[in-house]
Amino acid sequence: MGIDLSKMRAKLDALQNRGQKKDSAFWKPQDGEQTIRIVPTPDGDPFKEYWFHYNLGKNPGFLSPKRNFGIDDPLNDFVRQLFNEGTDDSIKMAKNLMARQRFFAPVLVRGEEDKGVRIWGFGKMAYQELLNLVLNPEYGDITDVETGTDLVLKYGKPPGAQFPQTSLTPRRRTSPLCDDAVGGPDKCADLLDNIPGFDDLFTRKTPEEIQVMLDEWLSGEEDSGGEEVVKYDNKGSTSSVDSAFNDLMNA
């Protein structure tokens, strides 16, 4: 029996579209006002917390093995060594490389229901605001499919502020997740069955892969030339190298 070309084309399409599907699973608020609905999840907890490393060269952000999974990794050890050194340069480098916490929730954006449930990533202040709202008995379960509450989200950079800010205001009246205009119960069932899987959305690196990335970054720093700072390898030895730092992530 010959090779099934239709299956091979499907595999190629899946491979080429994988990154696009990941990108489309996320939602980022635009400047101004939008209305969203936090969608219920099977485990009863729509809020997920993850720790990410950024600023390791040109590598995109990736999950911290230590902070998320309790697995020792060389970057976490390197950051600890830098903090223990205690110099201004080492602490600056440690803060730039240390894991940073981000929060995520599945949301349905009003007016964009045709795009399905997407994942919204937000910072600590918005998270605290959401938890206070969830724990407020006046609102009950804001994710309830029939009697939940939409949230008016205002996003933007106030005058003089360095970063954009998010504010959330619950609607005064409850509403169904999917009314007849959206598609009713059948549409709701489809939306809830297609919440993006969190485990598939984020890059997870092995300690061995992180060691390679760290070695390449440190080697690049050493070759760049300029002001000397102290650098550590995974065994705790040091050498003088050049450094350049990115700004801290806008959380």
N, C-alpha and C positions, 0 to 999 in steps of 0.2 A: 504493500500500500504506500503510495507516494505521500509527500509532505502536504499537509493541509494549509494552503496559502492564505485562506481566509482567517485561520487562527493566527498565523504569523503576522498578518496585517493588524489584527486586533491587539496582539502583544506589543507591536511597535507603536500603535496609537496610544495604548495605555502608558508606555514608557515615555513617549514624547509629551503627553498631557499631564503627567503626574505633578510636575511643578506648577503648572497652570491651575490644576484643581486645588492644590494647597493654597495658592494665593487667593483664589476665589472663595475659599472657606472663611476668610477673615473679613471683618468689617471695621473700618476706621471712620469715626465721625468727621464730618466736614465742619468748617467754621459756620457758626450759626446755630439753629435750633432744629432738632430732629426728635421724632417720637419712636421709642423702642419698647419691646416687651421681652423681659427675661423669660426664657422658655424652660419648662420643667424637664428634669433629667431622671432617668430610671432609678438612680441611686439617691435621689432626694437632695442632692447638693449641686446646684448649678454653678457654683463658684469654685474654680480650680486655681491652685497656687503652684507656680513653678519658679525655679531659680535658673538664671541664664548667665553665661559668661559672654562678654563683648570685648572688643578692642584688642583681641589677640591677632595682631596684624590685619590682613584683609579678610580674615575668615568671618563668615556671618555668625550671628549669635547661636549658641548651642547650649543644651541642657547641662547643668552642673551634675556630674555623677555623684559627688559627695553630698550636696545639699538636697538633691531630689531622691537619690536611691541609696545613700549611705555607703557608696563605693569610693574607696580612696583613689585619688587621681593626682598626677604630677602638678597640675596647675593649682589645685587647692594647696598642696604642700609648698609650692613656690610662693604663693600669696602669704601663707603663714610665716615663711622664712623672711619675707620682706618686712612684714609687720614686726617680727621679732628683732630685726636689725635696728629699727627705730630711728633711722635718719630721715631727714625731710624727703630726700629723693626716693628712698625705699618705700616710705609710707605713701608717697604720691603714686608710685607705680602699683603698689598693692591695691589702693583704692580704685585704680583704673582697671585692674584685672579681676577684682573680686566678684563673686556671683551677685547678681541683682535680682530682686524678687519682682515678679509680674503676676497679674491676676487676669483671669479670663472667664467669660460666661457666654453661653449660647443666646443669641438674641434674634428676634424678628423685627425688622425695621419697617415701620408703617409706611405704606406707599411703595415699598419694594418687596412685598411678600412673594412676588414671582421669583426672586433670587433665593428663596428658601432661608433656612436658619443658618446664620453665620456666627463666627466667633469674634467677640469683642475683647480686646486687650486693654487693660486700664491700670492705673497706679493705685497707691495705697490710700490716698484721700478719697477717691471715688469708691474704693472697696469699703472703707469705713462707713461712708454714706449709705451704701447699699445694705450693709449688715444692720445698721441702725433702722433702716426702713423695714427690712425683713422682720426684725424683732419687735416692731411697733404693732401692738395688738389692734390698733385702729384699722390697719390695712389687711390683716390676715395674710393668706398666702398670695403674694403678688404674682406668682407664676401659675396660679390655677387656670386651667384651660377655659373654664366657664365664668369664674368670678375673680379673675386676676386683675392687675392694675398696670396700665401703660405708664411709661415714664417719659417725661419731656426732658431731653438732654440738651443742654446748652454748652457749646464748646467754642473756645477761642482764647486769644491772648489779650488780657486786659491791658490798658495803657500802662506802660512802665514795667510790665511783667516780663520775665525772661522766657517762660515756657507757657504753652496753652494750658487753660484750666477747664475742668469739667464740673458742671452742676447738674443735679437731678431733681426733678419735681414730679411727684406722683399725680396722675389725673385724679380729680375729685370723685369720679364715678368708676366703678368696676366695669369690665367689658369682657366678652369672650375673646379668646385668642384668635379664632377664625369665625367672623360673622358670615352671613350669606354672601356679602359682597366679595369676601376673600375666598370663599369656597365651602364654608361650613365644616361639619365634622369630618367629612371625607378628606378635605384639604388638611385639617389638623392632624389626622392620623398619618398622612403622608409626610408632613413636616416633622413630626416627632420621630418618625421612623428613619429620618435622614439627617439627624443632627450629626455634624462632623465629629469623627472620633478623635479625641484629644491625643491619644497615643500615636496617631498617625501624622500629626501636624507639625511636630517639632523635631529638630535634628538631635539625635542622640549619638554621642561619640564614645568609643571605648577608651579606657586609660591609655592604651597603646597609641591610638590615633591622636589623642591629646598630647602625648609626649612628642610625637613627630611635629605637630603644629607648634608646640612650645619651643622645640629645638630650632625650627626654621625661623620663628620670630626672633629668638635670641640671637641667632646667627645673623639675621638681617640687621638687628640693632647694632651688632658688633661691627658690621661692615659699613654702616652709614656715616660714621665720622661725626665729630662734634664733642659736646660736653660729656664728660665721663660720669657714669653712675655705677653702682655696684649691682652685679647680676649673679644669680644663683643657678646652679644646676640641680637636678633632682636628688643629688647626694649631699647637697648643702655646701659645696665648694663655691668660691666666688671668683670673679674676674672683673676687670674694668672694661666697660663697654659704653657705646653711645646709645642714647635713648631719645625717643620722641613719643609724646603722649597725645592721644585723642581726648576730646572733651568727654566728661562723664555722660552716660546715656541719659537722654531726656526721658525721665520716667513719669 
